[in-house]
């Protein structure tokens, strides 16, 4: 009989492509199997094609392996690889031999496990595709027969080869849909079996229209809602019986009391019944959810599910203990979480609280998919706060030592570290020692972006910076950053340098090394971080004059101050650096003599719309007016005071504050500029008052205070006692002759022309 069957079966194998395994030392061979059933006359009756793959694991492959010999052996032993592909096999083996060991960064795609046969699916009879009509007849009988008929059809549907034929049998599918719609509340086994049949169709996108046609998705949503309510009732009933049993046991009733024994047996019986119901219910939920997950490939269908409150139902299911069901639920939530509306729905309920109990857990896939969901949710500020509140921070930190999960955990922790409120909390975990260990394990390789970004955020907190610098921490970081010229690592060091106290004084040993990096030949991003680090070192004992001379930095600063000479970020750091070194008296004098102040004024004119530039440049003037040598240069040889007067009323509060402080110092040492500053303050205040008076007069129709020629009729209103304006009402000619004079259109000649539009 076997030889007769073989005569009518034609099987053909067609070789395909070759590739390397993404994580293992193995080759993947893609091939296609074509099976054809021939009739007695040799004509083709039925044909099918199936794409397959074979994995060839190469356990013996190492750095000393003879790749050419191994390639020949693979081609000889694997009949799926044509001898003409020997050179390709050799190239792939060479790649595998030199591929670096995986660092755990590979993206693991976690999918729910395929549904397996469950209790109630066992049946003695073997299903036959030719007897489908008989199985359909059983669906019109009693409940037991309905379950049997549905189970036999399910056995057929689990074989993808039969799906096409079942698809054409509208009677069978219509009967299944009708029975499910009418009887799903009567039998969990029947509902589970029929939904499983449609799940088999939902596994293929081309059959989604069929499942939608019979409205199986909507039925599954109703089933889920009903079963979750039943679960709540079971829980309440079980808790009542448990409380009764515990109370009765504690009240003077001994264990060997017959009444107590009966009560205990009743409690055990109720618990076993509950467990049995729970197992069947979770089978039903798993099948229904898997079908819905498949249908959710279409975003329109997913939107319908959201409108039926799918998110809340899924979150409610997170309380279960069945790990396979939880993998499915969390996978579904992860898919939904990429849309803002679904994420907001998750934020409304206690999603993070329920997920926190799953971190960590022994089920690898469940933990992995849970972390991925938490990563999606961590983009929301409110949900990040909840993650900290429920205690996820130390849990995630503990996963940094797990090679399989450290990448996901680190990404979530990075998002949490963005918020300044939570940065200090990392100091009370073992997070920083682990991160430092990871940094130094990289050798000369470039540090992962996630790792160094996380470290940069943490270094912005003073307590964390102190922990980073403990031992030889700062020394090792500086050594690595200077050797590899890594701008991101230097950014981390720059963040450490901004904190006052012990960490800042540790940088005294590295001032020369950092200054040596500031050259036109270095990468600009790297130089920016080096300059920023030096600019943070506001240490009184530091001899900045010696540093500037030894490393010839003044010409570099002067050259970079020219607008357009470099990126704005680099020019800004140069300005900040000049502000820092100007704290030193001799250093400030050296900068003034070099002609840097006119260059700064020119830069101020070019960058007048950039608040950060303006504020930092004004701060440079503020530092320089403290020293007598530079104060004289600024007051007598530059137009800086005029610019400062013009900026007194800037829209930026910080700029106004620094300007006022600087002008106050100038006024103490130069009476003329003091009077000019006072006049400008009066003019500004008085112009606002006059504008208010004029507007009120226009509204009330009163005559103006001015005559027809525009002169004020009340000259006695001018102040004359403080020297601001003569009693005659005329403005001092000295005021018009200075650089800060008024031009014909009422604007200030120097100030407003150069900084037009800032106020």
HUZIHU-V653790 format. One record per pair of residues at least 4 apart in sequence whose C-alpha atoms are under 7 Angstrom apart, sorted by the first residue. I is the first residue (numbers start at 1). GAP is how many residues later the second one is. If there is no record, write none. Layout:
# HUZIHU-V653790
((I/GAP) (I/GAP))
This chain:
# HUZIHU-V653790
((1/4) (2/4) (3/4) (5/4) (8/29) (8/30) (8/31) (9/27) (9/28) (9/29) (10/25) (10/26) (10/27) (11/23) (11/24) (11/25) (12/21) (12/22) (12/23) (13/19) (13/20) (13/21) (14/17) (14/18) (14/19) (15/15) (15/16) (15/17) (15/65) (15/66) (16/13) (16/14) (16/15) (17/12) (17/13) (18/10) (18/11) (18/12) (19/8) (19/9) (19/10) (20/6) (20/7) (20/8) (20/72) (21/4) (21/5) (21/6) (21/7) (23/79) (25/32) (25/33) (25/34) (25/71) (26/29) (26/30) (26/31) (26/32) (27/28) (27/29) (27/30) (28/25) (28/26) (28/27) (28/28) (29/24) (29/25) (29/26) (30/22) (30/23) (30/24) (31/20) (31/21) (31/22) (32/17) (32/18) (32/19) (32/20) (33/16) (33/17) (33/18) (34/14) (34/15) (34/16) (35/12) (35/13) (35/14) (36/8) (36/10) (36/11) (36/12) (37/7) (37/8) (37/9) (37/10) (38/4) (38/5) (38/6) (38/7) (39/4) (39/5) (39/6) (61/4) (61/36) (62/35) (63/34) (66/4) (67/4) (67/23) (67/26) (67/27) (68/4) (68/22) (69/4) (70/4) (71/4) (71/15) (71/18) (71/19) (72/4) (72/14) (73/4) (74/4) (75/6) (75/8) (75/11) (81/4) (85/4) (86/4) (87/4) (88/4) (89/4) (90/4) (91/4) (92/4) (93/4) (94/4) (95/4) (104/299) (104/300) (105/302) (110/255) (110/259) (112/215) (112/216) (117/4) (120/69) (121/30) (127/25) (127/28) (127/29) (129/27) (131/4) (132/4) (133/4) (134/4) (135/4) (135/14) (135/17) (135/18) (136/13) (136/36) (138/7) (138/8) (138/11) (139/6) (139/7) (139/10) (140/6) (141/4) (141/5) (142/4) (143/4) (144/4) (145/4) (146/4) (147/4) (147/43) (148/4) (149/4) (150/4) (150/43) (150/44) (151/4) (151/42) (152/4) (153/4) (154/4) (154/39) (154/42) (154/43) (156/6) (157/5) (157/6) (157/40) (157/43) (158/42) (162/4) (163/4) (164/4) (165/4) (169/4) (170/4) (171/4) (172/4) (173/4) (174/4) (175/4) (176/4) (176/18) (177/4) (177/37) (178/4) (179/4) (180/4) (180/11) (180/14) (183/4) (184/4) (184/6) (184/7) (187/4) (188/4) (188/92) (188/96) (189/4) (190/4) (191/4) (192/4) (192/92) (192/95) (193/4) (194/4) (195/4) (195/92) (195/93) (196/4) (196/91) (198/4) (198/13) (199/4) (199/92) (201/6) (202/5) (202/6) (202/9) (202/89) (202/92) (202/93) (203/91) (207/4) (208/4) (208/87) (209/4) (210/4) (211/4) (211/5) (212/4) (212/5) (215/4) (216/4) (217/4) (217/75) (218/4) (219/4) (220/4) (220/68) (221/4) (222/4) (223/4) (224/4) (224/61) (225/4) (226/4) (227/4) (228/4) (229/4) (230/4) (231/4) (232/4) (233/4) (234/4) (235/4) (236/4) (237/4) (238/4) (239/4) (240/4) (241/4) (241/26) (242/4) (242/25) (243/4) (244/4) (245/4) (245/18) (245/19) (246/4) (247/4) (248/5) (249/4) (249/11) (253/4) (253/7) (255/5) (255/6) (256/5) (257/4) (258/4) (259/4) (260/4) (261/4) (262/4) (263/4) (264/4) (265/4) (266/4) (267/4) (268/4) (269/4) (270/4) (271/4) (272/4) (273/4) (274/4) (275/4) (276/4) (277/4) (278/4) (279/4) (280/4) (281/4) (282/4) (283/4) (284/4) (285/4) (286/4) (286/39) (287/4) (288/4) (289/4) (290/4) (291/4) (292/4) (293/39) (295/6) (296/5) (296/6) (298/4) (299/4) (300/4) (301/4) (302/4) (303/4) (304/4) (305/4) (305/5) (306/4) (306/5) (309/4) (310/4) (311/4) (311/31) (311/34) (311/35) (312/4) (313/4) (314/4) (314/15) (315/36) (318/8) (318/36) (319/35) (322/4) (323/4) (324/4) (325/4) (326/4) (327/4) (327/39) (328/4) (329/4) (330/4) (330/39) (330/40) (331/4) (331/38) (332/4) (333/4) (334/39) (336/6) (337/5) (337/6) (337/39) (338/38) (339/4) (340/4) (341/4) (342/4) (343/4) (343/34) (344/4) (345/4) (346/5) (347/4) (347/36) (350/4) (351/4) (352/4) (352/34) (352/35) (353/37) (356/36) (358/9) (359/8) (359/36) (360/7) (360/35) (361/6) (363/4) (364/4) (365/4) (366/4) (367/4) (368/4) (368/37) (369/4) (370/4) (371/4) (371/37) (371/38) (372/4) (372/36) (373/4) (374/4) (375/36) (375/37) (377/6) (378/5) (378/6) (378/34) (378/37) (379/36) (380/4) (381/4) (382/4) (383/4) (384/4) (384/32) (385/4) (386/4) (387/4) (387/5) (388/4) (388/5) (392/4) (393/4) (394/4) (394/35) (395/4) (396/13) (397/34) (399/6) (399/7) (399/10) (400/6) (400/9) (400/10) (401/5) (402/4) (405/4) (406/4) (407/4) (408/4) (409/4) (410/4) (411/4) (411/39) (412/4) (413/4) (414/4) (414/40) (416/6) (417/5) (417/6) (417/40) (417/41) (418/39) (419/4) (423/35) (423/38) (424/37) (424/39) (424/40) (426/5) (427/36) (427/37) (430/4) (431/4) (432/4) (432/36) (433/4) (434/4) (435/4) (436/4) (437/4) (438/4) (439/8) (442/5) (447/4) (447/5) (448/4) (449/4) (450/4) (451/4) (452/4) (452/36) (452/37) (453/4) (454/4) (455/4) (455/37) (456/4) (456/35) (456/36) (456/39) (458/6) (459/5) (459/6) (459/33) (459/36) (459/37) (460/35) (460/36) (461/4) (462/4) (462/37) (463/4) (464/4) (465/4) (465/31) (466/4) (466/37) (468/5) (468/6) (469/4) (469/5) (469/34) (472/4) (473/4) (474/4) (475/4) (476/4) (477/4) (478/4) (479/4) (480/4) (481/4) (481/5) (481/8) (481/9) (485/41) (486/4) (486/40) (487/4) (487/38) (487/39) (487/42) (488/4) (489/4) (490/4) (490/39) (490/40) (491/4) (491/38) (492/4) (493/4) (494/4) (494/35) (494/38) (494/39) (497/6) (497/7) (497/36) (497/39) (497/40) (498/38) (499/4) (499/5) (500/4) (501/4) (502/4) (504/33) (507/4) (510/4) (511/4) (511/23) (512/4) (513/4) (514/16) (515/36) (516/35) (517/5) (517/10) (518/9) (522/5) (523/4) (524/4) (524/46) (525/4) (526/4) (527/4) (528/4) (528/42) (528/45) (529/4) (530/4) (531/4) (531/42) (531/43) (531/46) (532/4) (532/41) (533/4) (535/41) (535/42) (535/45) (538/42) (543/4) (544/4) (544/37) (544/40) (544/43) (545/4) (545/41) (545/42) (546/4) (547/4) (548/4) (548/5) (548/6) (549/4) (553/4) (554/4) (555/4) (556/4) (557/4) (557/17) (558/38) (560/5) (560/6) (560/11) (561/10) (561/38) (561/39) (561/42) (562/37) (562/41) (563/40) (563/43) (566/4) (566/5) (567/4) (568/4) (569/4) (570/4) (571/4) (572/4) (572/41) (573/4) (574/4) (575/4) (575/41) (575/42) (576/4) (576/40) (577/4) (578/4) (578/42) (579/40) (579/41) (579/44) (581/6) (581/7) (582/5) (582/6) (582/41) (582/42) (583/5) (583/40) (584/4) (585/4) (585/42) (586/4) (587/4) (588/4) (588/36) (588/42) (589/4) (589/40) (589/41) (590/4) (591/4) (591/5) (592/4) (592/5) (592/38) (592/41) (595/4) (596/4) (597/4) (598/4) (598/40) (599/4) (600/4) (600/17) (601/4) (601/39) (602/4) (603/4) (604/4) (604/10) (604/13) (605/149) (605/150) (607/6) (608/6) (608/147) (608/150) (609/149) (610/4) (611/4) (612/4) (613/4) (614/4) (615/4) (615/40) (616/4) (617/4) (618/4) (618/40) (618/41) (619/4) (619/39) (620/4) (621/4) (622/40) (624/6) (624/7) (625/5) (625/6) (625/41) (626/5) (627/4) (628/4) (629/4) (630/4) (631/4) (632/4) (633/4) (633/5) (634/4) (634/6) (635/6) (639/4) (640/4) (641/4) (642/4) (642/98) (642/109) (643/4) (643/108) (644/4) (644/15) (645/32) (646/105) (646/106) (647/9) (647/12) (648/8) (648/11) (648/12) (649/7) (649/110) (650/5) (650/6) (650/108) (650/109) (651/108) (652/4) (653/4) (654/4) (655/4) (656/4) (657/4) (658/4) (659/4) (660/4) (661/4) (662/4) (663/4) (664/4) (665/4) (666/4) (667/4) (667/6) (667/7) (670/4) (671/4) (672/4) (673/4) (674/4) (675/4) (676/4) (677/4) (678/4) (679/4) (679/45) (680/4) (681/4) (682/4) (683/4) (684/4) (685/4) (686/4) (687/4) (688/4) (689/4) (690/4) (691/4) (692/4) (693/4) (694/4) (695/4) (696/4) (697/4) (697/5) (697/6) (697/7) (698/4) (705/7) (705/8) (706/4) (706/5) (706/6) (706/7) (707/4) (707/5) (707/6) (715/13) (715/14) (716/11) (718/7) (718/9) (718/11) (719/5) (719/6) (719/8) (720/4) (720/5) (720/6) (720/7) (725/4) (725/6) (725/7) (726/4) (726/5) (733/4) (734/4) (735/6) (736/5) (736/6) (737/4) (739/11) (740/8) (740/9) (740/10) (740/11) (741/7) (741/8) (742/4) (742/5) (742/6) (742/7) (743/4) (743/5) (743/6) (747/5) (748/4) (748/5) (749/4) (750/4) (751/4) (752/4))
